[in-house]
Amino acid sequence: MGRTAMSFESVMRKRRWSSEDGDRVLSALQTSGQSVTSFAAAHGVQAQRIHLWLRNRRSRGHGRRSVAPLQFVEVATSPRPPAPPSRYELALPNGAALRIEGLVEVATVRGLIRMLRRC
C-alpha cells in the first residue's frame, strides 16, 4: 500500500511528525514570510518544534548559507581637526576670578576651586 501525499493542513493536525512532515511545514513557513513564532501560533504548533526541525535540516546540510571568508580591508582615514581651545572663566563670590584656557583635567579644576574658596 503506497503512501499518499498529505496536505499541509492534515500534517498540522497530527500529534507525531516525520522528518518529511517537518520539511512540509518548513516549506510552508518559508513561503509564508512569517516569523517562526507567529507561524507556529497561527497553525497550532509549538515554535520549539519548528526550531527543532530547522536545526535538524541544517544538520542534514540543508539551508546552510555559504559564508565568504573574512578579509581585512584597509580603510583610509583623515586626521581629526584640532579641537578649538577651551576657555573657562569662573567668578567667585569674593570677587576672585579663575581663567582657564586649553585642556585641563577635571580633578585639577576641582582642586583650584577648593583652593580659591579658602581664600
C-alpha positions in Angstrom: 0.0 0.0 0.0 1.6 3.3 -1.1 1.7 6.4 0.9 -0.4 9.3 -0.3 0.7 12.9 -0.3 -0.7 14.7 2.8 -1.9 18.2 2.7 -0.2 20.8 4.9 -3.4 21.2 6.9 -3.5 17.5 7.7 0.2 17.5 8.7 -0.5 20.3 11.2 -3.3 18.3 12.9 -1.0 15.3 13.6 0.4 14.6 17.0 3.6 12.9 15.8 5.6 14.1 12.8 8.1 12.5 10.5 11.0 14.4 9.0 9.0 14.7 5.8 6.2 16.4 7.7 8.8 18.8 9.2 10.0 19.6 5.6 6.5 20.4 4.5 5.9 22.7 7.5 9.3 24.4 6.9 8.5 24.9 3.2 5.1 26.5 4.2 6.9 28.7 6.8 9.4 29.9 4.2 6.7 30.8 1.7 4.6 32.5 4.3 7.2 35.1 5.2 6.1 35.0 8.8 8.4 34.6 11.8 8.6 31.2 13.4 6.6 32.4 16.4 3.7 33.9 14.5 3.6 31.0 12.0 3.5 28.5 14.9 0.7 30.4 16.7 -1.3 30.7 13.6 -1.1 26.9 12.9 -1.3 25.5 16.4 2.2 24.0 16.6 4.9 24.9 19.2 7.6 27.2 17.9 10.1 25.0 19.7 9.1 22.1 17.4 9.7 24.3 14.3 13.1 25.4 15.6 14.0 21.7 16.2 13.1 21.0 12.5 15.2 23.9 11.4 18.2 22.6 13.4 17.7 19.1 12.0 17.5 20.4 8.5 20.7 22.4 9.0 22.5 19.3 10.4 21.5 17.4 7.3 23.2 20.1 5.2 20.0 21.8 4.0 19.7 25.5 4.4 23.3 26.3 5.1 24.4 29.7 4.0 27.7 29.9 2.3 29.8 32.4 4.1 32.7 34.2 2.3 36.0 34.0 4.2 36.7 37.1 6.3 39.2 39.6 4.9 40.7 42.7 6.3 40.1 45.8 4.3 42.4 48.9 4.5 40.4 52.0 5.4 41.7 55.4 4.7 41.1 57.9 7.5 41.7 61.6 7.7 43.2 63.2 10.7 40.9 64.8 13.2 40.9 68.6 13.1 42.3 70.0 16.3 39.7 70.9 18.9 39.2 74.6 19.5 40.9 75.8 22.6 38.7 75.6 25.6 38.3 78.8 27.7 36.6 79.0 31.0 36.2 81.8 33.5 34.9 81.2 37.0 33.8 84.3 39.1 33.8 83.6 42.8 31.6 85.4 45.3 34.7 87.1 46.9 35.5 88.8 43.6 38.3 86.5 42.6 38.2 85.1 39.1 39.8 81.9 37.7 40.5 81.8 34.0 41.4 78.5 32.4 42.5 78.0 28.8 43.3 74.8 27.0 42.8 71.2 28.1 42.7 70.7 31.8 41.9 67.7 33.9 38.6 67.9 35.8 40.3 67.0 39.1 42.7 69.9 38.6 39.9 72.4 38.2 38.1 71.0 41.3 41.3 71.4 43.3 41.7 75.0 42.1 38.1 75.9 43.0 38.6 74.4 46.5 41.7 76.4 47.0 40.1 79.6 45.9 37.1 79.1 48.2 39.5 79.1 51.1 41.0 82.5 50.2 
